[in-house]
Amino acid sequence: MTASLEKVTDLLKKQKRVQDMVHGQNLPRQAIVETLVQRQHLAELHNLLGQLPASEIGGLLDGLPLEEAGMLWAQIPETRQNDVLWEISDARRQLLAGDREPAFDDSQMNAFVLVDGRLRQIPIEGRKDLEGVKPIWIDLLGASKAERNYVGAHFGLTLPDPDAVTDLEVSSRYLIEESGEIHLHSNFLLDREGNSRSVSVAFVLHQGILFTLRNEELPVFRLQRRRARTQPGYVSDCTDVLLDLYGADVEYSADSLEDIYTTLGKVGRQVLSEAISDREAATILGDIAEEEDLNGRIRGNILDTQRAINFLIRSKLMSTPQHEDARQILRNIDSLNSHTSFLFEKINFLMDATIGFININQNRRINQLTVFGVVFTPINILAGMGGMSEFSMMTQGIPWPLAYGGFLVGAGLIGMTTYVVLKRIDSKQIKAKKGV
């Protein structure tokens, strides 16, 4: 920070010094000189600003004298000004940008208040929208560090980065702070065709408000918002919202398991058909591997949810009806665990069966090569004899077309006879196995 402040201050002073010097002299090319010098200094300043994060630029604006801060603010690209506004003090922001307020541009932030037993959604587009709002749930999607810091400061807490919580040990993802805040960090399933994954979500319970932070939209949250808006009495406080989100995630996982059953049913009918080509087997193995990955992710997510629910039960912060809801979620998780175990067994069976068909195809090709090798062995022997000098002696006096023609016919008869004998032996073995 100190080094950046020195560089920016030096550039601003150089620019002001050159401007004063050029304006104080009556040069014939004064305008050209002034323009070139200004462009050089501005290019250096823009390069420096492009390398600094918004938080550091905000610190520079707060630390510089007002005149230099105004010069620096004028050089900040318009696309970055909103991010920088979050990082500077209100007093300096008023002097530099007037009444302009930082807005939640790229992120989506919504506050939910309880009205007549239903959740009412209030979009938050700027800092003024938070004033006078008494929500039970605040949902932040893709919020920047500055936005999280402001919202946290407004409500008197520190909001974490949902992606950073995955670096914590699993045992540290469920805790109660000394101030009474409850922190939970869980993975929620995002099941998209060909790209299913887990999305980290951070939960904070603070003074009757649930804060949810994530960087991707999730179907579970859309479902929860729709239910709470349309069903009166669906939620009564922030703990109900939290439990319903976990319950909806379990339902979503159950739907994904049903899709796995459907996919494996189709794969099973292919595997149990009479014959599978190697290309079909490769496709089947790819489908099985994808479903195995999804099944494992579901099992890991519901285990994570199970631990979070057990933590809430041990915290003794829930009412009796909420305790019953939590235990019902745990019963649903136990049911899903048995399904995931069955699916793992079915996946292993289909995998082994598919690999078995691949081995059968390989054995069939090897058997064909063996038959060809046996058929051509006598012919190779005759061919070797035909290339010897004794063959010329034995066929002395016989025209060579007749000699070699007879040789070829004899070789062909021997090869055919060998092939017929091998086929009969193979058919007898097959009949013997069927008879057994």
C-alpha positions in Angstrom: 0.0 0.0 0.0 2.8 2.4 0.9 4.7 1.7 -2.3 1.6 2.2 -4.4 0.8 5.5 -2.7 4.3 6.7 -3.3 4.1 5.8 -7.0 0.7 7.4 -7.6 1.7 10.5 -5.7 4.9 10.8 -7.7 3.1 10.5 -11.0 0.4 13.0 -10.0 3.1 15.5 -8.9 5.0 15.1 -12.1 1.9 15.7 -14.2 1.0 18.8 -12.2 4.6 20.1 -12.4 4.8 19.7 -16.2 1.5 21.3 -16.7 2.5 24.4 -14.6 5.9 24.6 -16.5 4.3 24.3 -19.9 1.6 26.8 -19.2 4.1 29.3 -17.9 6.1 29.4 -21.1 5.0 30.8 -24.5 6.2 28.0 -26.8 5.2 27.7 -30.4 4.4 24.1 -30.0 3.1 24.3 -26.4 -0.1 22.4 -27.1 1.7 19.5 -28.7 4.3 19.3 -25.9 1.6 19.5 -23.2 -0.5 16.7 -24.9 2.5 14.4 -25.3 3.6 14.8 -21.7 0.1 14.3 -20.3 -0.4 11.2 -22.4 2.8 9.7 -21.1 2.0 10.3 -17.5 -1.6 9.2 -17.9 -0.5 6.0 -19.6 1.8 5.2 -16.7 -1.0 6.0 -14.2 -3.5 3.8 -16.0 -1.0 0.9 -16.1 -0.5 1.2 -12.4 -4.2 1.4 -11.6 -4.9 -1.6 -13.8 -2.6 -3.7 -11.6 -4.2 -2.6 -8.3 -7.3 -4.1 -6.7 -10.3 -1.9 -6.0 -9.6 -2.1 -2.2 -6.1 -0.6 -2.6 -7.4 2.1 -5.0 -10.0 3.0 -2.4 -7.3 3.3 0.3 -5.3 5.6 -2.0 -8.2 7.9 -2.5 -8.8 8.1 1.2 -5.1 8.7 1.9 -4.3 11.4 -0.8 -5.0 15.1 -0.4 -8.4 16.1 -1.9 -6.9 17.7 -5.0 -4.7 14.7 -5.9 -7.6 12.3 -5.0 -9.8 14.2 -7.5 -7.1 13.9 -10.2 -6.8 10.2 -9.5 -10.6 9.6 -9.4 -10.9 11.2 -12.9 -8.5 8.6 -14.2 -10.3 5.5 -12.9 -12.2 3.7 -15.7 -15.9 4.0 -15.4 -16.2 0.2 -15.4 -14.3 0.1 -12.1 -15.7 3.1 -10.4 -18.6 1.3 -8.7 -16.2 -1.3 -7.2 -14.0 1.5 -5.9 -16.9 3.4 -4.4 -17.5 0.4 -2.0 -13.9 0.8 -0.7 -13.8 4.6 0.2 -15.3 6.4 3.1 -18.6 8.1 2.9 -17.1 11.5 3.5 -14.5 11.1 0.7 -17.1 9.6 -1.6 -19.4 12.6 -1.2 -16.5 14.9 -2.2 -15.4 12.9 -5.2 -18.7 11.4 -6.6 -21.3 13.6 -5.0 -24.6 11.8 -4.3 -23.6 8.7 -6.3 -24.0 5.5 -4.3 -22.3 2.2 -4.9 -24.7 -0.3 -6.4 -24.9 -4.1 -6.4 -24.2 -4.4 -10.1 -22.9 -7.9 -10.9 -24.2 -9.5 -7.8 -27.8 -10.3 -6.8 -28.9 -9.5 -3.3 -32.4 -10.0 -1.9 -33.9 -9.4 1.5 -37.0 -11.3 2.6 -39.4 -10.0 5.2 -42.2 -11.9 6.8 -45.6 -10.5 6.0 -48.8 -12.4 7.1 -47.0 -15.7 7.2 -45.4 -15.3 3.8 -42.0 -14.2 2.7 -41.9 -10.9 0.7 -38.9 -10.5 -1.5 -37.2 -7.0 -1.6 -34.5 -6.6 -4.2 -31.5 -4.7 -2.9 -29.8 -2.6 -5.7 -28.0 0.0 -3.5 -27.1 0.8 0.0 -30.2 2.9 0.6 -32.4 -0.1 0.0 -31.1 -1.7 3.3 -32.2 1.2 5.4 -35.3 0.4 7.5 -35.5 -3.2 6.3 -36.1 -5.8 9.0 -35.6 -9.1 7.2 -35.4 -12.7 8.4 -33.4 -13.8 5.4 -30.8 -12.0 3.2 -29.5 -13.9 0.2 -26.3 -12.8 -1.5 -25.4 -14.3 -4.8 -22.0 -13.5 -6.3 -21.3 -10.6 -3.8 -17.8 -9.1 -3.9 -15.7 -8.7 -0.8 -16.6 -5.0 -0.5 -20.3 -5.7 -0.8 -20.0 -8.5 1.8 -18.1 -6.1 4.1 -20.7 -3.4 3.8 -23.7 -5.7 4.4 -21.9 -7.3 7.3 -21.1 -3.9 8.8 -24.6 -2.7 8.4 -25.9 -5.7 10.4 -23.0 -5.9 12.8 -21.1 -9.1 11.7 -18.5 -10.3 9.3 -19.7 -12.3 6.3 -17.3 -14.9 4.8 -16.4 -15.7 1.2 -18.4 -18.9 0.3 -15.6 -20.2 -1.8 -12.9 -19.7 0.9 -14.8 -21.8 3.4 -13.9 -25.0 1.5 -10.3 -24.5 2.6 -11.4 -25.0 6.3 -11.3 -28.4 8.0 -14.7 -30.1 7.9 -14.9 -30.0 11.7 -14.5 -26.2 11.6 -17.4 -25.6 9.2 -20.1 -25.7 11.9 -19.4 -23.4 14.8 -20.9 -20.8 17.2 -19.0 -17.6 17.7 -18.6 -15.9 21.0 -21.0 -13.1 19.8 -23.7 -15.8 19.3 -23.4 -16.0 15.5 -23.9 -19.5 14.1 -21.8 -20.4 11.0 -22.5 -23.3 8.8 -20.7 -24.1 5.5 -22.3 -26.8 3.3 -22.2 -28.1 -0.2 -25.4 -28.1 -2.3 -25.9 -30.2 -5.3 -26.1 -28.6 -8.8 -27.2 -31.4 -11.2 -26.8 -30.3 -14.8 -26.7 -32.8 -17.6 -23.1 -33.6 -18.2 -21.8 -31.1 -15.6 -23.1 -32.0 -12.1 -21.1 -30.5 -9.2 -21.2 -29.3 -5.6 -21.6 -25.6 -4.9 -20.3 -24.2 -1.6 -22.9 -22.2 0.5 -22.1 -20.3 3.6 -24.9 -19.7 6.2 -24.8 -17.3 9.1 -27.5 -17.0 11.8 -27.3 -13.6 13.5 -29.9 -11.8 15.6 -32.9 -13.5 13.9 -31.6 -13.1 10.4 -30.3 -15.8 8.1 -27.5 -14.8 5.7 -26.8 -17.1 2.8 -23.8 -16.5 0.6 -23.0 -18.4 -2.6 -21.5 -17.7 -6.0 -23.8 -19.7 -8.2 -27.6 -19.9 -8.5 -29.1 -23.1 -7.2 -32.5 -24.7 -7.9 -32.9 -25.3 -4.2 -33.0 -21.6 -3.5 -35.4 -20.9 -6.3 -37.7 -23.6 -4.9 -37.5 -22.2 -1.4 -38.3 -18.7 -2.5 -41.3 -19.9 -4.5 -42.7 -22.0 -1.6 -42.3 -19.3 1.0 -44.0 -16.7 -1.2 -47.0 -18.8 -2.1 -47.6 -20.9 1.0 -48.8 -19.0 4.1 -47.3 -20.2 7.3 -44.5 -22.1 5.5 -41.8 -20.3 7.5 -42.0 -18.4 10.8 -38.4 -17.4 11.4 -34.9 -17.7 10.0 -34.3 -21.1 11.5 -37.3 -22.4 9.5 -35.8 -21.0 6.3 -32.5 -22.7 7.0 -34.1 -26.1 7.7 -36.3 -25.8 4.6 -33.2 -25.1 2.5 -31.6 -28.3 3.8 -34.8 -30.2 3.4 -35.1 -29.0 -0.2 -31.5 -30.0 -0.9 -32.4 -33.6 0.3 -35.5 -33.6 -2.0 -33.3 -32.4 -4.9 -30.8 -35.1 -4.2 -33.7 -37.7 -4.2 -34.8 -36.5 -7.6 -31.2 -36.8 -8.9 -31.1 -40.4 -7.6 -34.3 -41.2 -9.5 -32.6 -39.9 -12.7 -29.7 -42.2 -11.9 -32.1 -45.2 -11.6 -33.6 -44.3 -15.0 -30.2 -43.9 -16.7 -28.9 -47.2 -15.2 -32.1 -49.0 -16.3 -31.4 -48.0 -19.9 -27.8 -49.0 -19.6 -28.8 -52.3 -18.0 -31.0 -53.2 -21.0 -28.1 -52.5 -23.3 -25.6 -54.5 -21.2 -28.0 -57.5 -21.0 -28.6 -57.7 -24.7 -27.1 -60.5 -26.7 -24.1 -58.7 -28.0 -22.3 -55.4 -27.5 -19.7 -53.9 -29.8 -16.6 -52.3 -28.4 -17.8 -48.8 -29.4 -21.1 -49.4 -27.6 -19.2 -50.7 -24.5 -17.1 -47.6 -24.4 -20.2 -45.4 -24.5 -21.8 -47.5 -21.7 -18.7 -47.3 -19.6 -18.7 -43.5 -19.9 -22.4 -43.3 -18.9 -21.8 -45.6 -15.9 -18.8 -43.5 -14.8 -20.8 -40.3 -15.0 -23.6 -41.8 -12.9 -21.1 -43.2 -10.4 -19.6 -39.7 -10.0 -23.0 -38.2 -9.4 -24.0 -40.9 -7.0 -20.8 -40.3 -5.0 -21.4 -36.6 -5.0 -24.9 -37.0 -3.7 -23.8 -39.3 -0.9 -21.1 -36.8 0.1 -23.6 -33.9 0.1 -26.3 -35.6 2.1 -23.6 -36.7 4.6 -22.6 -33.0 4.9 -26.3 -32.1 5.4 -26.6 -34.7 8.0 -23.7 -33.3 10.0 -25.2 -29.8 9.7 -28.6 -30.9 11.0 -27.0 -32.8 13.9 -25.1 -29.6 14.7 -28.3 -27.6 14.8 -30.0 -30.2 17.0 -27.0 -30.1 19.5 -27.1 -26.3 19.5 -30.5 -26.4 21.2 -31.7 -23.3 19.4 -34.7 -24.8 17.7 -38.3 -25.1 18.9 -40.1 -28.4 19.3 -41.7 -28.3 15.8 -38.3 -27.4 14.3 -36.7 -30.4 16.1 -39.3 -32.7 14.5 -38.6 -31.2 11.1 -34.9 -31.7 11.6 -35.4 -35.3 12.6 -37.6 -35.9 9.6 -34.8 -34.6 7.4 -32.4 -37.0 9.1 -34.8 -39.9 8.4 -35.0 -38.9 4.7 -31.2 -38.9 4.6 -31.0 -42.4 6.1 -33.4 -43.5 3.3 -31.3 -41.9 0.6 -28.1 -43.5 2.1 -29.6 -47.0 1.4 -30.4 -46.0 -2.1 -26.9 -44.7 -2.8 -25.5 -48.0 -1.5 -27.7 -50.0 -3.8 -26.8 -47.8 -6.7 -23.1 -48.3 -6.0 -23.7 -52.1 -6.1 -25.7 -51.9 -9.3 -23.0 -49.6 -10.9 -20.3 -52.1 -10.0 -22.4 -55.0 -11.5 -23.0 -53.1 -14.8 -19.3 -52.1 -14.9 -18.2 -55.7 -14.5 -20.7 -57.0 -17.0 -19.6 -54.4 -19.6 -16.0 -55.2 -19.1 -16.9 -58.9 -19.4 -18.4 -58.3 -22.8 -15.3 -56.4 -23.9 -13.2 -59.5 -22.8 -15.6 -61.8 -24.7 -15.1 -59.7 -27.9 -11.3 -59.8 -27.4 -11.4 -63.6 -26.9 -13.5 -64.0 -30.0 -10.9 -62.1 -32.0 -8.1 -64.1 -30.5 -10.0 -67.3 -31.3 -10.4 -66.3 -34.9 -6.7 -65.5 -35.2 -5.9 -68.9 -33.6 -8.1 -70.7 -36.2 -6.5 -68.9 -39.0 -3.1 -69.7 -37.6 -3.9 -73.4 -37.4 -5.4 -73.5 -40.9 -2.4 -71.9 -42.5 0.2 -73.9 -40.6 0.1 -77.0 -43.0 0.0 -74.6 -45.9 3.1 -72.9 -44.6 4.8 -76.2 -44.3 4.0 -77.1 -47.8 5.0 -73.7 -49.0 8.4 -74.3 -47.3 8.7 -77.6 -49.0 7.8 -76.1 -52.4 10.7 -73.7 -52.1 13.3 -76.5 -51.6 15.4 -78.1 -54.3 13.8 -81.5 -53.5 10.5 -80.3 -54.9 12.2 -79.7 -58.3 13.7 -83.2 -58.1 10.3 -84.8 -57.3 8.5 -83.0 -60.1 11.3 -83.5 -62.7 9.7 -84.3 -66.0 6.4 -82.7 -65.1 5.6 -79.4 -66.7 5.9 -76.7 -64.0 2.3 -75.3 -64.5 0.9 -78.8 -63.6 3.4 -79.3 -60.7 2.7 -75.9 -59.1 -1.0 -76.1 -59.9 -1.3 -79.5 -58.2 0.7 -78.1 -55.3 -1.7 -75.2 -54.8 -4.8 -77.4 -55.0 -3.3 -79.8 -52.4 -2.5 -76.9 -50.1 -6.0 -75.6 -50.5 -7.6 -79.0 -49.7 -5.4 -79.4 -46.6 -6.4 -75.9 -45.4 -10.1 -76.5 -46.0 -9.9 -79.9 -44.3 -8.2 -78.4 -41.3 -10.8 -75.6 -41.0 -13.8 -78.1 -41.2 -12.3 -80.3 -38.6 -11.7 -77.3 -36.2 -15.3 -76.1 -36.7 -16.7 -79.5 -35.9 -14.6 -79.8 -32.8 -15.8 -76.3 -31.7 -19.5 -77.1 -32.3 -19.2 -80.4 -30.4 -17.8 -78.5 -27.4 -20.6 -75.9 -27.5 -23.2 -78.7 -27.6 -21.5 -80.5 -24.7 -21.6 -77.3 -22.6 -25.3 -76.7 -23.4 -26.0 -80.3 -22.5 -24.4 -79.8 -19.1 
